[in-house]
Amino acid sequence: MPLAPPAARCRMPVVIAMLALACSVTVARAADPGVVWPVAAGAGLTAAERARFYHLDEGGEIIPLDWLRALSSKRTGRPFMERLERIGFIADPADPAGLPVGMTTRPSASLPGAPLMVGVTCAACHVGQLEYRGHKLRIEGGTNMLSFDDFLGDIGESIAATVASPREVFAFLHRLMQQKDARDVLARRRGGAAALFAKVPTLDALAQRGATEKLLAAHLEKLFGEESARPAVDLVAASSPPSAPAARGVLGRLEKLLDRGVEDVRMILEKGESATEFIERFAAGGDGLVAVREMVGEFRDTVILLKAREELLVKIAGQMRGTHKLQVTQGGPGRGDDWAIIRNQILPPEAAIPVIQQLKFPPLWGFGRLAWLHYDGNTNSVMQRNAGQSLGTGAMFDPETHASTVEPRNLHELEQLARKLVAPRWPEAVFGRIDTDAARRGSALFATHCAECHQPLADPPLYDVAPIGTDPLRAEVFAKQVGDRAFRDVLAEAADKYLTAAYDRAGVPPAERRAIEPQEPQWRDTGKYTTRDLASCWASPPYLHNGSVPTLADLLTPAASRPQRFWIGHRDYDPVRLGYTHLEGPIDRRTVDFPAFEFDTTQPGNSNAGHEFGTDLPAADKADLLEYLKTH
């Protein structure tokens, strides 16, 4: 992110311990009869604002969109963009490009033809969906079950399978040219290449078309072998923003490689047939030598860029999952270890830390009033944390100059849209009617057992970890030193440099910067956890800061009795226990349309201990308290 999932993910202000969500929202049906949308009376997002929140670019450049559409998924054997629910994305039928909620595009800052690059935005992680008896309740601002591990892992594995042989690369280029936009872009640069790859589906089919084509196919195989033996281009450095020196750009190397192959290309036509006969088979007119050169150049460029993109994703995935030298706890859907990802990405290797503090994507409603952000209240700077999140979800950057593709004005707009999100009201038409008498009794129990800590405050108290008893790693890891310096100071310095460079590139004047964020940015390591009110806590399972408890009913049981292993990634809701239903395992991930992940509470950072408040209440009182939380 560096991807952090994502990190990563516009995880605006957050907080700990147990739950969070709700508000005054009516429910209306969307165009899809199976989808129920939360629509607030006089609040929330308009249709136009929703489209912006779902797809506004933060600066991410993970992979060209036309590549993603042309890739065959290594895991499914089908086109990559089919059934993105398998990764945890939510479909957005209203998007003209057919992108799921939270997926963005932007013109590349460095690749040939400036193709649209795929990124992610806040909504990828902070728009959830609960499903019950065929109904789908969209929760804007809730926790989504997106798995960045699966998203980046599948892309990386699919690219690796594509670049494993010249035949796979050729077939990929043919699929690419079946997309009109991609074909038009290439036709403007290399008309001969666009014509050939559009007409010929495989490398073997090319060799069978004529003498020149047979020589061309053999030459492509030779070039593939030569390029496969070379180190991959480092796109994190080479794909710097346009202001970086041209010598560092990947295009400079590609142009040199094209020049290197001219004489070999000329020999293909000399040994084959006339240039006129060759070009007539693939285009209405032109020069045969130019056409062959374009074909060879595009094939070579594609091999180079596929290898480079695979290398980049391997690095990103390694930082998300930890390298072989670092301990790692898999995040799975709905979680990410942002701080380890950011730290391991912006600091030297000797400062790297284990990836073991996976955090739940927190709900967003109500965060706008908070003075300090995150589960441990470690910063008051929305823009610095969001710039870091953008770097952690795919923005390209130069660690030497701190230049990046981060879009600060878009980050600010997303922040303003997120402040409009409202917590959903319990949908009685879908989940069942609330027992008002039980809820009234539960209200008194809430006031006695919960309200003291969970209040709607701008600056809620910080609590020592030991008395709460929840997993301590999130509070501890952020405070780990970088040599003789506090990580908070190193992070604050880097965040300031990246955000300042982003402001400069976007032409944001000083007055506008102060208007965007008036207060002086501060970072601190508290070593403690903070809380939030429990508005609509029913709508954003699982619970605790690390998502280690699947339902609110489980949270009201002693830690020793809570589920030690359970499957997450699915969206099936239990309106009685208030959380995700229990799925019996084992589950074959190839047969389900969700990122099935077995949560193991014995892994570092995954403890479901602590927060044993109310666990000794009688069963009837617990039921009343849960009934009240449907209304809170």
C-alpha positions in Angstrom: 0.0 0.0 0.0 1.9 0.2 -0.1 -1.2 -1.3 0.3 -2.5 -1.7 3.6 -5.6 -2.4 3.1 -6.0 -1.6 1.4 -5.3 -0.5 4.8 -6.2 0.6 5.0 -9.2 2.2 4.0 -10.4 5.4 4.8 -10.6 4.3 8.3 -11.4 7.7 9.6 -11.7 8.0 13.3 -12.2 4.8 15.2 -12.5 3.3 18.6 -12.4 0.2 20.6 -13.7 -2.3 22.6 -17.0 -3.5 21.5 -19.4 -2.2 19.1 -20.7 0.9 17.3 -23.5 2.2 15.0 -27.1 3.5 14.6 -29.4 6.5 14.2 -32.6 7.8 12.7 -32.9 6.2 9.3 -35.9 5.1 7.4 -35.6 2.1 5.0 -36.4 2.2 1.3 -36.0 -0.4 -1.4 -33.4 0.1 -4.1 -33.9 -0.8 -7.8 -32.8 -4.3 -7.0 -35.7 -5.9 -5.1 -33.3 -7.9 -2.9 -31.5 -4.8 -1.7 -32.7 -2.6 1.2 -31.0 0.8 1.4 -30.8 2.9 4.5 -32.1 6.3 3.7 -32.1 9.0 6.4 -34.8 11.6 6.6 -33.1 14.9 5.8 -29.6 13.4 6.3 -27.2 11.0 4.8 -26.0 10.9 1.2 -27.8 12.0 -2.0 -27.5 9.8 -5.0 -24.8 12.0 -6.5 -22.9 12.1 -3.2 -23.2 8.3 -2.9 -21.6 7.9 -6.3 -18.7 10.1 -5.2 -18.3 8.3 -1.9 -18.3 5.0 -3.6 -15.8 5.8 -6.4 -13.8 9.0 -5.8 -10.1 8.4 -6.5 -7.6 8.8 -3.7 -4.6 8.3 -5.8 -4.4 4.5 -6.0 -2.6 2.9 -9.0 -2.7 -0.9 -8.2 -3.2 -2.2 -11.8 -4.6 -0.9 -15.1 -8.3 -1.5 -15.3 -8.2 -3.0 -18.8 -5.5 -5.5 -17.5 -7.8 -6.5 -14.7 -10.6 -7.1 -17.2 -8.3 -9.2 -19.4 -6.7 -11.2 -16.6 -7.8 -14.8 -16.0 -8.1 -15.4 -12.3 -5.6 -18.0 -11.2 -7.9 -19.0 -8.3 -11.2 -19.4 -10.3 -10.0 -20.0 -13.9 -12.6 -17.3 -15.0 -12.2 -13.6 -15.9 -10.8 -11.8 -12.9 -13.7 -9.3 -12.7 -16.4 -12.0 -12.5 -17.9 -12.6 -9.0 -15.9 -10.1 -7.1 -18.1 -11.0 -4.1 -15.5 -13.8 -3.7 -13.1 -11.2 -2.5 -15.6 -9.2 -0.4 -16.5 -6.4 -2.8 -20.2 -5.3 -3.0 -21.7 -4.8 -6.4 -22.8 -1.3 -7.5 -25.3 -1.6 -10.3 -25.5 2.2 -10.6 -21.8 2.6 -11.6 -21.5 3.2 -15.4 -18.2 1.3 -15.6 -19.6 -1.7 -13.6 -17.1 -1.2 -10.8 -18.0 -2.5 -7.3 -18.4 -0.2 -4.3 -15.1 1.3 -3.3 -13.2 0.6 -6.6 -11.8 3.7 -8.3 -9.9 4.6 -11.5 -7.5 7.3 -12.5 -5.2 7.9 -15.5 -1.8 6.5 -15.0 1.0 8.9 -14.1 3.6 6.9 -15.9 2.5 3.9 -18.0 2.3 4.1 -21.8 -1.0 5.6 -23.1 -2.0 6.7 -19.5 -4.4 3.7 -19.0 -7.0 4.0 -16.2 -5.5 2.5 -13.1 -7.5 0.7 -10.4 -7.5 1.9 -6.8 -9.7 1.7 -3.8 -11.4 4.3 -1.7 -13.1 4.6 1.7 -16.2 2.8 0.7 -14.4 -0.4 -0.1 -14.0 -1.0 3.6 -16.6 1.2 5.1 -19.8 0.2 3.3 -21.1 -3.1 4.6 -24.0 -5.3 3.8 -26.1 -7.6 6.0 -28.1 -10.4 4.5 -31.2 -12.2 5.9 -33.7 -14.4 4.2 -33.0 -13.1 0.8 -32.8 -9.4 1.8 -29.7 -7.4 1.6 -29.3 -4.4 3.9 -26.7 -1.9 2.7 -24.9 -0.3 5.7 -23.2 2.9 4.6 -20.4 3.6 7.0 -20.4 0.0 8.4 -17.8 -2.7 8.3 -17.3 -4.4 4.9 -16.0 -8.0 4.6 -13.4 -7.0 1.9 -10.3 -9.1 2.0 -7.3 -7.2 0.7 -5.2 -10.3 1.1 -7.4 -12.1 -1.4 -7.7 -9.0 -3.7 -4.0 -8.4 -4.0 -3.1 -12.1 -3.8 -5.4 -13.1 -6.6 -4.1 -10.3 -8.8 -0.5 -11.2 -8.1 -1.0 -14.9 -8.7 -3.0 -14.2 -11.9 -0.3 -12.0 -13.3 2.4 -14.5 -12.3 0.5 -17.2 -14.2 0.1 -14.9 -17.2 3.8 -14.0 -17.4 4.9 -17.6 -17.0 5.0 -18.3 -20.7 4.9 -16.4 -24.0 1.7 -18.1 -25.0 -0.1 -16.8 -21.9 1.2 -13.3 -22.6 0.0 -13.4 -26.2 -3.4 -14.7 -25.1 -3.6 -11.9 -22.5 -2.9 -9.3 -25.2 -5.6 -10.8 -27.4 -8.2 -10.6 -24.5 -7.0 -7.1 -23.9 -7.7 -6.1 -27.5 -11.2 -7.4 -27.3 -11.9 -4.3 -25.1 -12.7 -1.3 -27.4 -11.2 1.3 -25.1 -7.9 -0.6 -24.7 -7.8 -1.3 -28.4 -8.4 2.3 -29.3 -5.6 3.5 -26.9 -3.1 1.1 -28.4 -4.2 1.8 -32.0 -3.3 5.5 -31.5 0.3 4.4 -30.5 0.8 1.1 -32.3 -1.9 0.4 -34.9 -0.1 -2.7 -36.3 0.1 -4.3 -32.8 -3.6 -3.5 -32.1 -4.7 -5.1 -35.3 -2.7 -8.3 -34.9 -3.4 -9.0 -31.3 -7.1 -8.3 -31.9 -7.3 -10.8 -34.7 -5.1 -13.6 -33.6 -6.1 -15.4 -30.4 -2.9 -17.4 -29.6 0.8 -17.6 -30.3 0.3 -21.0 -32.0 -2.4 -19.5 -34.3 0.0 -16.8 -35.3 2.7 -19.3 -36.3 0.3 -21.1 -38.5 -0.8 -18.1 -40.6 2.2 -17.7 -42.8 6.0 -17.6 -43.1 6.4 -14.2 -41.6 4.1 -15.0 -38.8 6.0 -18.1 -38.0 9.3 -16.1 -37.8 7.5 -13.5 -35.7 6.2 -16.1 -33.2 9.7 -17.6 -32.8 11.1 -14.1 -32.3 8.5 -13.4 -29.6 9.4 -16.6 -27.8 13.1 -15.6 -27.9 12.4 -12.1 -26.6 10.2 -13.6 -23.8 13.1 -15.8 -22.7 15.5 -12.9 -22.7 13.2 -10.6 -20.8 12.3 -13.3 -18.3 15.9 -13.6 -17.3 16.2 -9.9 -16.5 15.3 -8.4 -13.1 11.9 -6.8 -12.8 11.5 -3.0 -13.0 11.0 -1.5 -9.6 7.7 0.3 -10.2 7.6 1.9 -6.7 10.7 3.9 -7.8 10.4 3.9 -11.6 6.8 4.9 -11.8 7.3 8.1 -9.8 5.1 11.0 -10.6 5.9 12.9 -13.8 8.0 15.5 -11.9 10.6 12.9 -11.1 13.7 12.8 -13.4 13.0 11.1 -16.7 15.8 8.7 -16.2 13.9 7.1 -13.3 10.8 6.5 -15.4 9.9 3.1 -16.7 9.1 4.6 -20.1 12.8 5.5 -20.6 13.8 1.9 -20.3 11.1 0.7 -22.6 12.1 3.1 -25.3 15.7 1.8 -25.1 14.5 -1.8 -25.3 12.5 -1.0 -28.4 15.5 0.5 -30.1 17.6 -2.5 -29.3 15.3 -4.8 -31.2 15.0 -3.0 -34.6 17.5 -5.0 -36.6 16.1 -8.3 -35.5 12.6 -7.1 -36.5 13.9 -6.2 -40.0 15.3 -9.7 -40.4 11.8 -11.2 -39.9 10.5 -9.6 -43.1 13.7 -10.2 -45.0 13.4 -13.9 -44.4 9.6 -14.1 -44.7 7.8 -12.3 -47.4 7.1 -8.8 -48.6 6.0 -6.2 -46.1 2.9 -5.5 -48.3 1.7 -9.1 -48.1 2.2 -9.1 -44.4 0.5 -5.9 -43.5 -2.5 -6.6 -45.8 -3.5 -9.5 -43.6 -3.7 -7.3 -40.5 -4.5 -3.8 -41.5 -5.9 -1.7 -44.4 -2.5 -0.2 -45.1 0.8 0.9 -43.7 4.4 -0.2 -43.5 5.2 -3.9 -42.7 8.4 -3.1 -40.9 6.7 -0.6 -38.7 3.9 -3.0 -38.0 6.2 -5.8 -37.0 8.2 -3.5 -34.8 5.0 -2.3 -33.1 4.0 -5.9 -32.4 7.3 -6.9 -31.0 7.6 -3.7 -29.0 4.1 -4.1 -27.5 4.8 -7.8 -26.6 8.1 -6.9 -25.0 6.6 -3.9 -23.1 3.8 -6.1 -21.8 6.2 -8.7 -20.5 8.2 -6.0 -18.8 5.2 -4.3 -17.2 3.5 -7.5 -16.1 6.7 -8.6 -14.4 7.1 -5.2 -12.8 3.5 -5.2 -11.6 3.9 -8.7 -10.2 7.0 -7.7 -8.3 5.2 -4.7 -6.8 2.3 -6.7 -5.7 4.6 -9.3 -4.2 6.3 -6.5 -2.1 2.9 -5.1 -1.1 1.5 -8.5 -0.1 4.8 -9.3 1.7 4.4 -6.1 3.8 0.7 -6.9 4.4 1.4 -10.5 5.5 4.9 -10.0 6.8 8.0 -11.3 5.2 9.4 -14.8 5.9 11.5 -13.2 8.6 8.6 -11.5 10.4 5.8 -13.0 12.4 2.4 -12.5 10.8 -1.2 -13.0 11.8 -3.5 -13.2 8.7 -6.1 -10.4 8.7 -8.8 -12.0 6.5 -11.9 -10.1 5.5 -12.9 -6.9 7.3 -9.5 -6.3 9.0 -6.0 -4.9 8.4 -2.8 -4.0 10.2 -2.4 -0.5 8.9 0.4 0.7 11.2 2.7 -2.3 10.5 2.1 -1.9 6.8 2.9 1.8 6.8 5.9 1.4 9.1 7.3 -1.5 7.1 6.9 0.5 3.9 8.2 3.9 4.7 11.1 2.9 7.1 14.3 1.0 6.4 14.1 -2.8 6.7 15.8 -2.9 10.1 12.8 -0.9 11.5 10.3 -3.5 10.3 7.9 -5.0 12.8 5.7 -8.2 12.9 2.3 -7.9 11.3 0.2 -9.0 14.3 -2.2 -6.2 15.2 -5.0 -6.8 12.7 -7.8 -4.3 13.3 -11.5 -4.3 12.4 -12.6 -1.7 9.8 -14.5 0.6 12.2 -17.9 2.1 11.5 -17.7 5.8 10.5 -20.9 7.4 11.7 -20.3 9.9 14.5 -16.5 10.1 13.9 -16.8 13.7 12.8 -17.1 14.9 16.4 -14.0 13.1 17.6 -11.0 15.1 18.6 -8.6 12.1 18.5 -8.8 9.3 16.0 -8.2 5.5 16.0 -8.7 2.8 18.6 -6.0 4.3 20.8 -6.7 8.0 20.1 -3.2 8.6 18.5 -3.7 11.6 16.2 -5.9 14.6 15.7 -4.9 14.9 12.0 -7.5 13.6 9.6 -5.5 14.6 6.5 -2.2 13.1 7.6 -3.8 9.8 8.5 -5.8 9.8 5.3 -2.7 10.5 3.2 -1.0 7.6 4.9 -4.0 5.5 4.3 -3.9 6.4 0.6 -0.2 5.4 0.4 -1.3 2.2 2.1 -3.9 1.4 -0.4 -2.0 1.7 -3.7 -0.9 5.3 -4.3 2.5 5.4 -6.0 5.2 7.3 -4.2 8.9 8.3 -4.2 10.5 7.6 -0.8 13.3 10.0 -1.6 11.3 13.1 -2.7 8.0 12.2 -0.9 6.2 12.9 -4.2 3.2 10.7 -4.7 -0.1 10.2 -6.6 -2.1 11.0 -3.4 -5.1 13.3 -4.2 -5.5 15.7 -1.2 -8.6 17.5 -2.4 -10.4 14.2 -3.0 -9.4 13.0 0.4 -10.9 16.1 1.9 -14.1 15.6 -0.1 -14.4 12.0 1.0 -13.9 13.2 4.6 -16.8 15.6 4.3 -19.0 12.9 2.7 -18.2 10.5 5.5 -19.3 13.1 8.0 -22.8 13.0 6.4 -23.2 9.3 7.0 -25.9 8.3 9.5 -26.3 5.2 11.5 -29.0 2.9 10.3 -32.3 2.2 12.2 -33.2 -1.4 12.9 -35.3 -2.5 9.9 -38.3 -4.2 11.5 -39.7 -5.2 8.1 -36.6 -7.3 7.5 -35.2 -8.4 10.9 -38.5 -8.4 12.9 -40.3 -6.1 15.3 -38.6 -4.8 18.4 -40.1 -5.8 21.7 -40.7 -2.4 23.2 -41.3 -3.6 26.8 -38.0 -5.6 26.7 -36.2 -2.6 25.1 -37.5 -0.4 27.9 -36.1 -2.7 30.6 -32.9 -3.0 28.6 -32.5 0.8 28.6 -32.2 0.8 32.3 -29.7 -2.0 32.2 -27.7 0.0 29.6 -27.6 3.0 31.8 -26.3 0.9 34.7 -23.8 -1.3 33.0 -22.7 0.5 29.7 -23.4 4.2 29.5 -20.6 5.3 31.8 -17.9 4.4 29.2 -19.9 4.5 25.9 -21.0 8.1 25.6 -21.2 10.4 22.5 -18.2 12.5 23.6 -15.8 14.5 21.4 -12.9 13.5 23.6 -13.8 10.2 25.3 -11.6 8.9 28.1 -8.6 6.7 27.5 -8.6 3.4 29.4 -5.7 1.3 30.6 -5.6 -2.1 28.8 -5.2 -4.3 31.8 -8.6 -3.6 33.5 -10.4 -4.0 30.2 -8.5 -7.2 29.4 -8.8 -7.0 25.6 -6.0 -7.9 23.3 -3.1 -5.4 24.1 -1.1 -5.5 20.9 -2.8 -2.6 19.2 -1.9 -0.3 22.1 1.6 -1.7 22.5 2.8 -1.9 18.9 2.3 1.8 18.0 4.6 2.8 20.8 7.6 0.6 19.6 10.7 2.8 19.1 12.5 3.2 15.8 16.0 3.1 17.0 16.3 5.9 19.5 13.2 7.7 18.2 9.6 7.3 19.0 7.6 5.9 16.1 5.0 8.7 16.5 7.7 11.3 15.7 9.0 9.4 12.7 5.5 8.9 11.4 4.5 12.5 12.0 7.6 13.7 10.1 6.9 11.4 7.1 3.2 12.1 7.1 3.9 15.8 7.0 6.3 15.5 4.1 4.1 13.3 2.0 1.0 15.5 2.6 2.9 18.7 1.9 4.3 17.2 -1.4 0.7 16.2 -2.3 -0.6 19.6 -1.6 2.2 21.1 -3.7 1.6 18.8 -6.6 -2.2 19.5 -6.5 -1.6 23.3 -6.3 -3.4 23.7 -3.0 -2.5 27.1 -1.6 -1.7 27.7 2.1 -5.0 29.3 2.9 -6.9 26.3 1.5 -4.7 23.9 3.4 -5.5 25.7 6.7 -9.2 25.6 5.8 -9.0 21.9 5.2 -7.4 21.2 8.6 -7.2 24.2 10.9 -5.6 22.6 13.9 -1.9 21.8 14.3 -1.4 18.1 13.5 -0.4 16.0 16.5 0.5 12.4 17.0 0.9 10.6 20.4 1.3 7.0 21.7 -1.2 6.6 24.4 -0.7 2.9 25.2 -4.4 2.8 26.0 -7.8 2.3 24.3 -10.6 4.8 23.8 -14.3 4.2 23.4 -17.3 5.4 21.4 -21.0 5.5 22.0 -22.8 2.3 20.8 -25.1 3.9 18.3 -26.4 1.1 16.0 -23.8 -1.3 17.3 -26.1 -4.1 16.0 -25.2 -3.1 12.4 -21.4 -3.6 12.3 -20.3 -7.0 13.5 -17.9 -8.6 14.5 -16.9 -6.9 17.8 -14.0 -5.7 19.8 -11.3 -3.7 18.1 -9.8 -6.8 16.5 -13.2 -8.2 15.4 -12.7 -11.3 17.5 -16.3 -11.8 18.7 -18.9 -12.6 16.1 -22.1 -11.4 17.9 -23.2 -9.1 20.7 -24.7 -12.1 22.5 -21.2 -13.7 22.5 -19.8 -10.5 23.9 -22.1 -10.8 26.9 -20.7 -14.2 27.8 -17.5 -14.8 29.7 -14.4 -14.8 27.4 -13.8 -18.5 28.1 -17.2 -19.3 26.6 -16.9 -17.2 23.5 -16.3 -18.9 20.1 -12.5 -19.7 19.8 -12.8 -20.4 16.0 -15.4 -19.1 13.6 -15.8 -18.3 9.9 -16.0 -14.7 8.7 -16.3 -13.2 5.3 -20.0 -14.1 4.8 -22.8 -11.6 5.4 -25.6 -13.8 6.9 -27.1 -12.0 9.9 -28.5 -13.3 13.1 -31.2 -10.8 14.3 -31.5 -12.5 17.7 -27.8 -12.8 18.7 -27.0 -9.5 16.8 -24.1 -10.5 14.6 -23.0 -13.0 12.0 -24.5 -16.5 12.0 -22.3 -19.4 12.9 -21.2 -21.4 9.8 -20.2 -25.0 10.2 -16.8 -25.8 8.7 -14.7 -26.8 7.0 -15.5 -24.6 4.0 -14.1 -25.0 0.5 -13.3 -21.5 -0.6 -13.6 -22.5 -4.2 -17.3 -23.2 -3.8 -18.5 -20.0 -2.0 -19.1 -16.5 -3.2 -17.4 -14.8 -0.2 -13.8 -14.7 1.2 -14.2 -17.5 3.7 -11.7 -17.1 6.5 -11.5 -19.1 9.7 -10.8 -16.7 12.6 -8.5 -18.2 15.2 -8.5 -16.4 18.5 -5.3 -18.1 19.7 -3.2 -16.3 17.1 -1.2 -13.2 18.2 -3.4 -10.1 18.1 -6.6 -12.1 17.8 -7.5 -12.6 21.5 -11.2 -12.4 22.3 -10.6 -11.9 26.0 -11.7 -9.0 28.1 -14.6 -6.6 28.1 -16.5 -9.0 30.4 -19.0 -6.3 31.4 -22.5 -7.6 31.9 -21.4 -11.2 31.4 -22.8 -12.1 34.9 -26.3 -10.8 34.1 -29.2 -13.2 34.1 -30.2 -14.5 30.7 -33.4 -12.5 30.7 -31.5 -9.3 31.4 -29.1 -10.0 28.6 -32.0 -10.5 26.2 -33.5 -7.2 27.3 -30.2 -5.4 26.9 -29.8 -6.8 23.3 -33.3 -5.7 22.5 -32.5 -2.2 23.7 -29.4 -2.1 21.5 -31.6 -2.5 18.5 -33.0 0.9 19.3 -29.9 2.7 20.5 
